[in-house]
Amino acid sequence: MASHRSSSADRPSAARRLTTARTALVTGASTGIGADFARRLASDGLDLVLVARSADKLEALAESIRADSGRHVTVLARDLGRPGAAASLIDEVDALGIEVDFLLNNAGFGTHGPVALADPDRLSDEIRLNCEVLTELSQRFLPGMTSRRRGTIVNVASNAAFQPLPQMAVYGATKAYVLSFTEALWHETQSTGVRVLALCPGPTETPFFAIAGEDFARTKRTTAQLIDTAKRALADGRPSVVDGTYNALLARVGVRFLPKRVALWAAAKTVGSRS
């Protein structure tokens, strides 16, 4: 694919960029948080590697980003939920000679309903994509970042990471894993030049809720607000951040002071449980 770079005069100043990295790899890039984050990264002067299942959506996004920013965009259509897909992606990126200096692990999905009635294969796919793939990509791209003494890893968790979530039990558990893993990784990478952030969205205006089977939030944050939250947290060197004041208070403070049964009841009501 042809590369066309914008002139230095057209590029945002380093102080206003999300990162000084040269190439960003974004998973789950075809819609929602991934697509909008990719646009912002391109506007900040990064080349992109876009990864998701839908080749058509990725190509359309890539063409739009190229037209708007002049950045080089590589499209790699992959179903990362399949066994071995993450390793194959890493091998192809290496074969293309691409150094990934910004990794956004956004690919994931959530199932809704009682665990007893769930499709076991679907739950296995959910765990693989939300946890295993994120871990593998983080681990494989991190050594290159540390050797260059620059880089950024943003792992998308959720405000569901802070307490059990009846009716979305596996999803909540996977996001708790993402939060714990990423905060530990943040500590391990201190003094390496690599920034690591667990980004915890609350309800956000994306197609995610259609996949989950629920539209349970009366108010949602926009992806632009979420990306601004991530930008501030990276600048501040924080290990994790919850998007939105109300969401942050609920996740960081409110849940701690509620009896467990009350917290579980409230969580179940939030996702539309009839129990």
MARZA-137412 format. One line per 8 residues: number of its first residue (from 1); for each residue x, y negated, z negated of N, C-alpha, C, O. Coordinates in steps of 0.001 Angstrom, whole numbers. Layout:
% MARZA-137412
NUM = X/Y/Z/X/Y/Z/X/Y/Z/X/Y/Z | ...
% end
This chain:
% MARZA-137412
1 = 840/1184/0/0/0/0/882/-1243/0/1910/-1294/-677 | 476/-2213/747/1286/-3407/863/1312/-4171/-442/338/-4197/-1195 | 2452/-4792/-690/2612/-5579/-1911/2704/-7040/-1535/3432/-7420/-618 | 1948/-7859/-2264/2040/-9294/-2063/2052/-9931/-3431/1098/-9779/-4194 | 3117/-10645/-3754/3263/-11229/-5072/2993/-12726/-4997/3370/-13399/-4039 | 2334/-13222/-6027/2088/-14651/-6083/3382/-15376/-6414/4290/-14793/-7006 | 3467/-16641/-6036/4648/-17428/-6345/4713/-17716/-7829/3701/-17645/-8527 | 5923/-18049/-8321/6081/-18311/-9751/5250/-19496/-10192/4836/-19560/-11349
9 = 4997/-20437/-9294/4198/-21602/-9662/2753/-21245/-9919/2051/-21945/-10649 | 2301/-20133/-9308/913/-19734/-9471/701/-18853/-10691/-441/-18595/-11071 | 1790/-18381/-11317/1658/-17421/-12392/1451/-18122/-13726/1975/-19217/-13933 | 676/-17496/-14660/482/-18090/-15971/1803/-18141/-16723/2685/-17314/-16494 | 1941/-19122/-17629/3142/-19201/-18453/3228/-18007/-19373/2208/-17426/-19743 | 4465/-17631/-19751/4666/-16448/-20587/3933/-16568/-21903/3455/-15566/-22436 | 3832/-17780/-22442/3181/-17969/-23740/1702/-17640/-23687/1096/-17360/-24720 | 1110/-17670/-22500/-320/-17439/-22378/-630/-16061/-21829/-1795/-15729/-21611
17 = 398/-15251/-21601/187/-13921/-21054/-58/-12913/-22160/335/-13119/-23308 | -717/-11814/-21796/-885/-10711/-22734/458/-10065/-23019/673/-9581/-24131 | 1361/-10038/-22064/2655/-9378/-22222/3592/-9876/-21144/3153/-10428/-20135 | 4887/-9680/-21359/5871/-10015/-20332/6245/-8792/-19509/7184/-8849/-18715 | 5531/-7692/-19681/5816/-6464/-18944/5573/-6659/-17452/4870/-7579/-17033 | 6178/-5760/-16653/6103/-5907/-15200/4979/-5093/-14570/4352/-5546/-13613 | 4718/-3896/-15095/3675/-3048/-14530/2817/-2485/-15648/3330/-2017/-16664 | 1516/-2535/-15455/570/-2002/-16435/-157/-809/-15843/-595/-847/-14694
25 = -284/243/-16625/-1087/1401/-16251/-2351/1386/-17095/-2289/1339/-18323 | -3485/1425/-16432/-4780/1338/-17105/-5583/2588/-16799/-5863/2869/-15634 | -5958/3342/-17819/-6839/4491/-17620/-8279/4065/-17881/-8539/3095/-18593 | -9204/4809/-17293/-10602/4401/-17397/-10812/3044/-16763/-11544/2203/-17285 | -10153/2838/-15617/-10043/1498/-15041/-11180/1112/-14113/-11241/-39/-13681 | -12081/2024/-13791/-13037/1740/-12715/-14144/780/-13121/-14678/69/-12270 | -14501/742/-14406/-15602/-115/-14857/-15306/-632/-16262/-14347/-211/-16908 | -16150/-1553/-16717/-16163/-1959/-18109/-14857/-2531/-18620/-14210/-3334/-17949
33 = -14475/-2104/-19824/-13283/-2629/-20478/-12051/-2440/-19606/-11257/-3368/-19455 | -11880/-1260/-19032/-10697/-988/-18228/-10584/-1900/-17028/-9512/-2442/-16759 | -11681/-2078/-16298/-11660/-2923/-15102/-11392/-4379/-15454/-10583/-5042/-14804 | -12069/-4875/-16484/-11891/-6278/-16857/-10509/-6527/-17453/-9913/-7580/-17226 | -10004/-5564/-18210/-8647/-5696/-18746/-7638/-5707/-17601/-6674/-6471/-17632 | -7852/-4868/-16597/-6954/-4837/-15447/-6934/-6187/-14735/-5873/-6674/-14344 | -8100/-6783/-14570/-8164/-8106/-13937/-7360/-9131/-14738/-6625/-9938/-14169 | -7508/-9089/-16057/-6788/-10048/-16892/-5276/-9818/-16804/-4505/-10773/-16711
41 = -4866/-8579/-16834/-3438/-8275/-16732/-2863/-8758/-15403/-1761/-9303/-15355 | -3616/-8553/-14332/-3158/-9035/-13025/-3062/-10553/-13005/-2113/-11106/-12451 | -4028/-11225/-13599/-3986/-12686/-13647/-2824/-13185/-14491/-2364/-14314/-14321 | -2347/-12334/-15409/-1180/-12673/-16218/132/-12305/-15531/1206/-12465/-16112 | 48/-11811/-14291/1250/-11597/-13504/1794/-10192/-13470/2947/-9990/-13090 | 988/-9203/-13859/1455/-7819/-13850/984/-7087/-12607/-127/-7318/-12130 | 1821/-6205/-12082/1371/-5216/-11119/605/-4140/-11883/738/-4021/-13101 | -198/-3357/-11160/-1106/-2425/-11822/-1034/-1024/-11240/-796/-835/-10047
49 = -1244/-52/-12110/-1576/1310/-11717/-2941/1594/-12327/-3091/1614/-13548 | -3929/1813/-11475/-5302/2028/-11930/-5641/3509/-11860/-5435/4156/-10833 | -6164/4040/-12965/-6461/5466/-13051/-7894/5657/-13532/-8297/5092/-14549 | -8655/6453/-12797/-10009/6854/-13188/-10453/7936/-12210/-9716/8286/-11288 | -11653/8463/-12411/-12126/9548/-11547/-12567/9057/-10180/-12315/9719/-9173 | -13224/7904/-10131/-13860/7442/-8903/-12884/6694/-8002/-12519/5553/-8285 | -12466/7335/-6923/-11549/6691/-5983/-12190/5470/-5337/-11530/4447/-5152 | -13468/5569/-4994/-14149/4456/-4329/-14196/3219/-5221/-13919/2110/-4765
57 = -14545/3410/-6485/-14612/2273/-7408/-13231/1672/-7644/-13078/452/-7712 | -12232/2537/-7767/-10877/2040/-7979/-10380/1252/-6775/-9760/200/-6933 | -10648/1755/-5575/-10198/1053/-4372/-10881/-305/-4253/-10245/-1293/-3884 | -12173/-354/-4566/-12887/-1630/-4509/-12312/-2619/-5518/-12121/-3794/-5208 | -12039/-2133/-6725/-11440/-2992/-7746/-10052/-3450/-7326/-9699/-4618/-7490 | -9269/-2528/-6785/-7914/-2866/-6365/-7914/-3948/-5290/-7124/-4890/-5352 | -8797/-3813/-4310/-8874/-4815/-3246/-9256/-6177/-3808/-8712/-7200/-3391 | -10188/-6192/-4749/-10605/-7447/-5367/-9458/-8087/-6142/-9241/-9295/-6056
65 = -8725/-7271/-6898/-7607/-7801/-7679/-6498/-8311/-6771/-5918/-9366/-7028 | -6201/-7566/-5708/-5173/-8024/-4768/-5551/-9374/-4171/-4713/-10267/-4046 | -6819/-9510/-3806/-7275/-10758/-3197/-7215/-11918/-4182/-6875/-13041/-3808 | -7545/-11645/-5442/-7601/-12707/-6446/-6230/-13100/-6984/-5980/-14273/-7261 | -5337/-12111/-7134/-4083/-12370/-7849/-2829/-12191/-7005/-1767/-12707/-7353 | -2946/-11457/-5889/-1770/-11171/-5091/-844/-10133/-5684/284/-9966/-5222 | -1316/-9425/-6713/-467/-8415/-7342/-486/-7105/-6562/-1417/-6833/-5804 | 552/-6302/-6758/603/-4965/-6172/-219/-4030/-7048/-19/-3980/-8261
73 = -1136/-3296/-6445/-2022/-2398/-7190/-1938/-998/-6597/-2166/-808/-5402 | -1613/-27/-7430/-1568/1378/-7037/-2779/2091/-7613/-3067/1970/-8804 | -3485/2828/-6779/-4673/3569/-7203/-4339/5052/-7293/-3862/5647/-6327 | -4591/5642/-8448/-4401/7075/-8653/-5697/7647/-9210/-5949/7584/-10413 | -6509/8200/-8329/-7796/8765/-8747/-7551/10117/-9410/-7064/11052/-8776 | -7896/10208/-10694/-7663/11425/-11465/-8785/11614/-12470/-9282/10648/-13048 | -9177/12852/-12673/-10045/13190/-13796/-9130/13623/-14929/-8712/14779/-14988 | -8822/12707/-15820/-7871/12996/-16888/-8416/13978/-17910/-7669/14473/-18755
81 = -9705/14262/-17843/-10282/15230/-18755/-9938/16669/-18411/-10168/17567/-19221 | -9392/16905/-17228/-9040/18270/-16828/-7696/18675/-17427/-6789/17848/-17520 | -7558/19923/-17829/-6276/20382/-18380/-5132/20138/-17400/-5246/20450/-16215 | -4047/19587/-17890/-2876/19341/-17064/-2902/18049/-16284/-1908/17699/-15648 | -4025/17319/-16314/-4140/16111/-15498/-3203/15007/-15975/-2645/14275/-15157 | -3027/14881/-17272/-2151/13826/-17790/-705/14064/-17370/-14/13134/-16956 | -249/15307/-17478/1120/15631/-17068/1321/15375/-15579/2370/14884/-15163 | 310/15711/-14780/387/15467/-13340/468/13976/-13038/1217/13556/-12155
89 = -304/13179/-13773/-268/11728/-13592/1116/11177/-13918/1663/10374/-13162 | 1669/11601/-15022/2997/11130/-15433/4037/11481/-14381/4887/10656/-14048 | 3976/12700/-13857/4926/13128/-12829/4805/12269/-11573/5813/11915/-10961 | 3568/11933/-11188/3389/11128/-9980/3888/9704/-10181/4502/9125/-9284 | 3627/9143/-11347/4133/7802/-11643/5658/7796/-11591/6259/6875/-11037 | 6278/8814/-12163/7743/8922/-12110/8231/9056/-10670/9224/8437/-10287 | 7529/9868/-9870/7934/10079/-8480/7836/8796/-7661/8601/8599/-6716 | 6906/7931/-8019/6745/6656/-7330/7764/5620/-7789/7843/4527/-7228
97 = 8541/5965/-8807/9555/5043/-9306/8990/3880/-10092/9608/2818/-10172 | 7819/4076/-10672/7152/3009/-11416/7536/3081/-12888/7409/4131/-13519 | 8004/1962/-13433/8254/1850/-14862/7035/1212/-15517/6681/73/-15209 | 6408/1938/-16405/5207/1440/-17079/5626/687/-18334/6205/1267/-19253 | 5330/-604/-18365/5676/-1427/-19521/4453/-1884/-20301/4587/-2446/-21388 | 3281/-1653/-19768/2039/-1908/-20501/1122/-727/-20238/753/-463/-19094 | 755/-19/-21298/-135/1138/-21186/-1431/838/-21912/-1435/593/-23118 | -2537/856/-21172/-3857/725/-21784/-4557/2072/-21700/-5025/2472/-20634
105 = -4626/2762/-22820/-5339/4036/-22900/-6806/3753/-23204/-7212/3642/-24360 | -7582/3640/-22141/-8986/3290/-22273/-9920/4428/-21883/-11098/4398/-22240 | -9429/5423/-21163/-10289/6520/-20718/-10877/7251/-21919/-10175/7543/-22887 | -12149/7538/-21846/-12814/8256/-22922/-14312/8212/-22722/-14819/7452/-21897 | -15013/9029/-23477/-16471/8983/-23435/-17022/9500/-24750/-16310/10117/-25542 | -18309/9235/-24968/-18960/9676/-26190/-20240/10424/-25885/-21032/10000/-25044 | -20441/11539/-26571/-21684/12295/-26451/-22605/11937/-27604/-22154/11537/-28678 | -23898/12087/-27368/-24901/11737/-28371/-25791/12931/-28651/-26199/13644/-27733
113 = -26090/13147/-29921/-26997/14217/-30314/-26377/15118/-31367/-25184/15010/-31649 | -27174/16008/-31955/-26660/16912/-32985/-25593/17846/-32427/-25697/18317/-31294 | -24581/18104/-33220/-23501/18992/-32800/-24034/20383/-32462/-23571/21014/-31512 | -25003/20855/-33234/-25529/22212/-33038/-26169/22401/-31670/-26247/23522/-31168 | -26627/21305/-31065/-27304/21388/-29773/-26410/20968/-28610/-26857/20926/-27464 | -25175/20664/-28898/-24283/20130/-27866/-23726/21231/-26975/-23648/22396/-27367 | -23345/20836/-25781/-22624/21715/-24858/-21185/21834/-25359/-20477/20827/-25393 | -20731/23018/-25747/-19377/23139/-26311/-18283/22722/-25342/-17263/22177/-25763
121 = -18477/22969/-24057/-17476/22552/-23078/-17390/21028/-23004/-16312/20456/-22846 | -18551/20390/-23122/-18577/18928/-23096/-17846/18350/-24313/-17130/17355/-24195 | -18027/18970/-25467/-17326/18508/-26662/-15820/18707/-26524/-15036/17852/-26936 | -15416/19839/-25945/-13988/20081/-25728/-13393/19043/-24786/-12281/18562/-25000 | -14145/18701/-23742/-13686/17669/-22813/-13542/16321/-23526/-12601/15568/-23277 | -14489/16036/-24411/-14473/14775/-25153/-13223/14680/-26032/-12560/13644/-26070 | -12914/15757/-26729/-11730/15775/-27588/-10456/15672/-26749/-9528/14944/-27099 | -10425/16406/-25643/-9230/16378/-24788/-8961/14976/-24253/-7839/14477/-24337
129 = -9994/14347/-23705/-9794/13043/-23087/-9531/11962/-24128/-8615/11154/-23972 | -10331/11947/-25187/-10225/10874/-26176/-8964/10973/-27028/-8436/9952/-27469 | -8477/12189/-27263/-7339/12384/-28173/-6086/12902/-27477/-5033/12266/-27528 | -6202/14056/-26826/-5010/14713/-26293/-4353/13897/-25181/-3135/13717/-25173 | -5162/13407/-24248/-4600/12651/-23123/-3966/11359/-23615/-2865/11007/-23192 | -4646/10659/-24496/-4118/9416/-25058/-2779/9658/-25746/-1841/8877/-25587 | -2697/10736/-26505/-1451/11058/-27205/-333/11376/-26224/791/10899/-26378 | -644/12181/-25216/380/12582/-24249/913/11395/-23466/2123/11271/-23277
137 = 25/10518/-23008/477/9355/-22250/1302/8419/-23126/2324/7893/-22685 | 866/8213/-24354/1623/7353/-25269/3019/7916/-25501/4013/7193/-25434 | 3080/9209/-25774/4359/9844/-26098/5308/9863/-24905/6514/9678/-25068 | 4774/10085/-23719/5629/10221/-22542/6144/8870/-22024/7265/8788/-21522 | 5330/7811/-22145/5771/6514/-21637/6550/5709/-22674/7247/4759/-22317 | 6444/6068/-23938/7105/5302/-24998/8631/5307/-24900/9234/4250/-25086 | 9291/6438/-24619/10760/6404/-24565/11316/5395/-23565/12315/4732/-23847 | 10682/5272/-22405/11142/4289/-21435/11004/2870/-21953/11868/2025/-21718
145 = 9910/2613/-22660/9715/1286/-23240/10778/979/-24284/11344/-114/-24297 | 11049/1940/-25157/12028/1693/-26216/13436/1528/-25643/14225/732/-26152 | 13750/2274/-24591/15084/2134/-23990/15251/775/-23328/16354/228/-23300 | 14155/223/-22792/14206/-1114/-22189/13987/-2212/-23220/14155/-3397/-22931 | 13605/-1798/-24439/13328/-2712/-25544/12245/-3721/-25197/12318/-4893/-25567 | 11262/-3248/-24495/10064/-4048/-24242/8943/-3101/-23852/9187/-2015/-23325 | 7736/-3513/-24109/6588/-2714/-23711/5431/-2899/-24668/5579/-3403/-25781 | 4275/-2473/-24195/3054/-2609/-24982/2187/-1388/-24756/1996/-950/-23622
153 = 1662/-841/-25843/674/233/-25771/-575/-227/-26505/-524/-543/-27693 | -1683/-262/-25804/-2977/-568/-26416/-3853/667/-26281/-4198/1076/-25172 | -4208/1251/-27405/-5095/2408/-27427/-6477/1962/-27881/-6631/1372/-28950 | -7471/2246/-27067/-8832/1804/-27378/-9472/2805/-28330/-9745/3947/-27962 | -9705/2360/-29548/-10413/3153/-30554/-11865/2677/-30579/-12499/2595/-29527 | -12392/2368/-31739/-13785/1927/-31853/-14041/1561/-33303/-13328/2013/-34199 | -15070/732/-33538/-15446/524/-34936/-16080/1782/-35516/-16307/1862/-36723 | -16367/2766/-34663/-16834/4072/-35146/-15725/4850/-35834/-15983/5893/-36434
161 = -14484/4355/-35754/-13350/5056/-36357/-13333/4962/-37873/-12602/5704/-38529 | -14123/4068/-38438/-13995/3760/-39857/-14931/4554/-40756/-14828/4459/-41979 | -15842/5335/-40180/-16706/6174/-40998/-17310/7264/-40123/-17361/7116/-38902 | -17769/8364/-40732/-18445/9401/-39942/-19677/8835/-39248/-20324/7919/-39754 | -19992/9393/-38081/-21072/8852/-37261/-22039/9964/-36868/-21874/10569/-35809 | -23045/10246/-37696/-24027/11273/-37340/-24665/10982/-35988/-24926/9828/-35648 | -24911/12024/-35232/-25452/11985/-33877/-24397/11633/-32823/-24625/11806/-31625 | -23254/11143/-33276/-22090/10987/-32386/-20860/11455/-33161/-19834/10777/-33196
169 = -20985/12622/-33776/-19992/13097/-34741/-18618/13298/-34118/-17609/12888/-34692 | -18573/13922/-32957/-17282/14191/-32319/-16651/12894/-31828/-15445/12696/-31975 | -17446/12026/-31255/-16925/10739/-30792/-16299/9965/-31947/-15169/9489/-31838 | -17035/9838/-33061/-16502/9119/-34207/-15209/9731/-34717/-14276/9015/-35083 | -15157/11059/-34739/-13951/11744/-35207/-12769/11503/-34271/-11641/11327/-34730 | -13022/11494/-32962/-11921/11245/-32028/-11388/9826/-32176/-10184/9597/-32055 | -12268/8886/-32433/-11816/7506/-32572/-11094/7278/-33898/-10205/6430/-33983 | -11473/8032/-34935/-10706/7988/-36183/-9285/8482/-35938/-8324/7936/-36481
177 = -9164/9517/-35119/-7835/10013/-34743/-7039/8933/-34011/-5872/8698/-34326 | -7667/8281/-33041/-6967/7253/-32264/-6462/6141/-33177/-5327/5686/-33038 | -7300/5708/-34104/-6902/4644/-35022/-5716/5077/-35885/-4734/4346/-36005 | -5811/6263/-36482/-4742/6747/-37352/-3436/6946/-36576/-2372/6516/-37020 | -3526/7593/-35429/-2339/7838/-34605/-1673/6534/-34197/-451/6403/-34277 | -2474/5573/-33762/-1920/4334/-33229/-1300/3478/-34321/-246/2877/-34112 | -1934/3415/-35474/-1349/2641/-36567/-19/3258/-37022/922/2535/-37347 | 54/4590/-37045/1323/5245/-37373/2380/4948/-36311/3546/4713/-36629
185 = 1957/4961/-35044/2884/4659/-33951/3379/3220/-34040/4542/2936/-33751 | 2495/2322/-34441/2890/917/-34646/4065/843/-35615/5035/129/-35362 | 3981/1575/-36720/5052/1541/-37715/6334/2155/-37156/7427/1642/-37398 | 6203/3240/-36416/7385/3915/-35868/8138/3055/-34858/9335/3247/-34645 | 7444/2115/-34241/8065/1323/-33176/8521/-55/-33641/8905/-885/-32817 | 8488/-308/-34930/8994/-1585/-35419/10474/-1725/-35075/11240/-766/-35173 | 10861/-2919/-34675/12250/-3250/-34311/12710/-2574/-33023/13910/-2501/-32759 | 11772/-2084/-32224/12142/-1477/-30937/11851/-2386/-29753/12267/-2095/-28632
193 = 11138/-3486/-29991/10705/-4346/-28901/9397/-3920/-28275/8920/-4562/-27340 | 8804/-2837/-28781/7538/-2321/-28249/6404/-2716/-29188/6509/-2570/-30406 | 5326/-3214/-28607/4142/-3570/-29384/3083/-2488/-29209/2849/-1999/-28104 | 2454/-2129/-30311/1425/-1089/-30296/196/-1623/-31012/305/-2233/-32076 | -979/-1392/-30424/-2216/-1905/-31003/-3343/-913/-30827/-3549/-375/-29738 | -4077/-671/-31908/-5351/44/-31827/-6451/-998/-31713/-6680/-1776/-32639 | -7123/-1009/-30584/-8187/-1972/-30316/-9525/-1310/-30597/-9864/-296/-29988 | -10286/-1887/-31522/-11531/-1268/-31987/-12731/-2109/-31572/-13134/-3012/-32305
201 = -13308/-1825/-30408/-14510/-2552/-30008/-15713/-2114/-30831/-15799/-968/-31273 | -16636/-3045/-31027/-17972/-2675/-31454/-18794/-2477/-30198/-18231/-2246/-29128 | -20117/-2561/-30298/-20944/-2496/-29087/-20533/-3584/-28097/-20476/-4763/-28445 | -20250/-3180/-26878/-19736/-4080/-25853/-20535/-3891/-24575/-21017/-2792/-24299 | -20676/-4941/-23803/-21459/-4889/-22571/-20697/-4120/-21498/-20036/-4709/-20643 | -20803/-2785/-21561/-20134/-1903/-20602/-21052/-732/-20293/-22058/-544/-20976 | -20717/79/-19255/-21511/1271/-18953/-21361/2388/-19978/-22028/3415/-19859 | -20493/2213/-20997/-20263/3291/-21961/-21559/3769/-22587/-21764/4973/-22740
209 = -22436/2845/-22953/-23629/3226/-23693/-24600/4029/-22838/-25379/4825/-23362 | -24558/3825/-21540/-25377/4660/-20661/-24869/6093/-20668/-25659/7037/-20638 | -23541/6258/-20706/-22969/7599/-20754/-23293/8265/-22078/-23590/9459/-22121 | -23237/7497/-23159/-23528/8046/-24481/-25000/8387/-24642/-25364/9168/-25521 | -25851/7807/-23800/-27271/8115/-23876/-28041/7209/-24803/-29187/7509/-25135 | -27449/6105/-25235/-28104/5204/-26157/-27776/3765/-25785/-26715/3475/-25231 | -28705/2870/-26100/-28452/1436/-26038/-28893/900/-27384/-29943/268/-27505 | -28068/1164/-28405/-28532/984/-29769/-28135/-341/-30393/-28411/-568/-31571
217 = -27508/-1204/-29652/-27081/-2465/-30239/-27959/-3606/-29745/-28171/-3765/-28543 | -28461/-4392/-30676/-29267/-5541/-30284/-28395/-6667/-29737/-28819/-7424/-28865 | -27200/-6766/-30246/-26258/-7765/-29751/-24952/-7075/-29415/-24479/-6217/-30161 | -24381/-7450/-28299/-23125/-6857/-27857/-22109/-7953/-27577/-22468/-9064/-27187 | -20866/-7635/-27775/-19774/-8518/-27416/-19464/-8343/-25927/-19750/-7297/-25345 | -18885/-9360/-25328/-18486/-9251/-23933/-17068/-8696/-23840/-16301/-8757/-24801 | -16735/-8161/-22688/-15372/-7665/-22506/-14361/-8804/-22557/-13229/-8606/-22998 | -14756/-9990/-22111/-13844/-11138/-22189/-13499/-11453/-23639/-12346/-11741/-23958
225 = -14498/-11399/-24515/-14240/-11623/-25938/-13320/-10545/-26503/-12421/-10835/-27292 | -13554/-9308/-26096/-12734/-8197/-26569/-11278/-8363/-26144/-10367/-8151/-26944 | -11062/-8738/-24902/-9698/-8908/-24402/-9007/-10068/-25110/-7817/-9988/-25414 | -9742/-11137/-25371/-9162/-12249/-26130/-8754/-11802/-27531/-7715/-12216/-28045 | -9583/-10948/-28147/-9243/-10407/-29464/-7953/-9600/-29394/-7087/-9736/-30258 | -7821/-8762/-28372/-6602/-7973/-28199/-5391/-8871/-28001/-4321/-8615/-28554 | -5560/-9911/-27221/-4455/-10834/-26942/-3948/-11482/-28223/-2740/-11575/-28442 | -4872/-11928/-29069/-4467/-12558/-30326/-3779/-11553/-31253/-2777/-11873/-31893
233 = -4324/-10340/-31319/-3753/-9323/-32205/-2346/-8929/-31766/-1467/-8728/-32605 | -2128/-8819/-30461/-786/-8514/-29961/188/-9638/-30293/1326/-9386/-30690 | -258/-10866/-30131/606/-12008/-30444/964/-12045/-31923/2061/-12463/-32294 | 32/-11606/-32763/258/-11603/-34214/995/-10362/-34701/1377/-10289/-35869 | 1201/-9383/-33818/1900/-8167/-34206/1099/-7260/-35111/1670/-6568/-35954 | -212/-7249/-34955/-1059/-6437/-35824/-1098/-4985/-35346/-1005/-4732/-34145 | -1235/-4021/-36277/-1339/-2617/-35866/-2701/-2251/-35305/-2814/-1337/-34487 | -3742/-2961/-35742/-5095/-2668/-35265/-5951/-3908/-35418/-5633/-4815/-36186
241 = -7048/-3930/-34669/-7968/-5054/-34769/-9364/-4585/-34397/-9542/-3791/-33473 | -10354/-5088/-35130/-11762/-4845/-34819/-12308/-6090/-34148/-12132/-7197/-34657 | -12956/-5926/-33028/-13475/-7068/-32282/-14776/-7568/-32891/-15704/-6789/-33108 | -14843/-8863/-33167/-16061/-9477/-33673/-16070/-9565/-35189/-15746/-8599/-35879 | -16443/-10727/-35702/-16429/-10949/-37149/-17356/-9997/-37877/-16965/-9401/-38880 | -18584/-9843/-37386/-19541/-8951/-38047/-19041/-7512/-38026/-19096/-6817/-39040 | -18558/-7071/-36884/-18038/-5708/-36773/-16864/-5480/-37719/-16756/-4427/-38347 | -15981/-6484/-37815/-14810/-6353/-38681/-15214/-6269/-40146/-14667/-5464/-40900
249 = -16162/-7091/-40548/-16625/-7053/-41936/-17263/-5712/-42254/-17028/-5140/-43319 | -18067/-5215/-41333/-18734/-3934/-41552/-17722/-2798/-41626/-17816/-1931/-42494 | -16753/-2806/-40712/-15791/-1706/-40644/-14777/-1743/-41777/-14464/-713/-42374 | -14267/-2928/-42069/-13158/-3048/-43016/-13619/-3198/-44463/-12911/-2802/-45389 | -14807/-3771/-44654/-15241/-4099/-46011/-16528/-3379/-46390/-16588/-2683/-47404 | -17565/-3556/-45556/-18885/-3070/-45928/-18947/-1593/-46237/-19549/-1189/-47233 | -18332/-780/-45395/-18402/671/-45565/-17760/1115/-46870/-18199/2095/-47472 | -16734/414/-47314/-16012/814/-48521/-16868/702/-49776/-16660/1436/-50742
257 = -17819/-205/-49762/-18593/-464/-50973/-19939/241/-50983/-20691/128/-51951 | -20247/960/-49925/-21504/1699/-49875/-21294/3128/-50351/-20281/3743/-50018 | -22239/3672/-51128/-22174/5106/-51429/-22170/5901/-50126/-22790/5492/-49145 | -21475/7030/-50116/-21309/7789/-48882/-22643/8148/-48245/-22790/8046/-47027 | -23617/8567/-49048/-24914/8953/-48474/-25592/7769/-47808/-26207/7909/-46750 | -25478/6608/-48427/-26083/5406/-47847/-25367/5037/-46549/-26007/4677/-45562 | -24038/5129/-46556/-23273/4799/-45355/-23623/5733/-44205/-23753/5293/-43063 | -23775/7020/-44502/-24137/7981/-43462/-25538/7727/-42939/-25778/7813/-41735
265 = -26465/7415/-43836/-27835/7100/-43420/-27840/5875/-42512/-28504/5866/-41475 | -27093/4836/-42908/-27048/3614/-42112/-26424/3876/-40745/-26890/3353/-39732 | -25368/4687/-40720/-24727/5006/-39444/-25669/5777/-38539/-25734/5526/-37336 | -26404/6726/-39128/-27358/7507/-38340/-28454/6619/-37768/-28865/6795/-36622 | -28924/5673/-38559/-29949/4743/-38071/-29406/3884/-36936/-30124/3560/-35990 | -28142/3521/-37039/-27533/2668/-36023/-27538/3324/-34652/-27746/2657/-33638 | -27308/4635/-34622/-27270/5327/-33334/-28610/5962/-32978/-28686/6786/-32067 | -29660/5582/-33691/-30997/6015/-33307/-31398/7364/-33829/-32280/8006/-33259
273 = -30767/7823/-34914/-31142/9115/-35476/-32534/9059/-36077/-32947/8033/-36618 | -33260/10176/-35978/-34574/10286/-36595/-34531/11129/-37864/-35569/11452/-38441 | -33319/11483/-38292/-33193/12334/-39473/-33452/11548/-40742/-33390/12106/-41837
% end
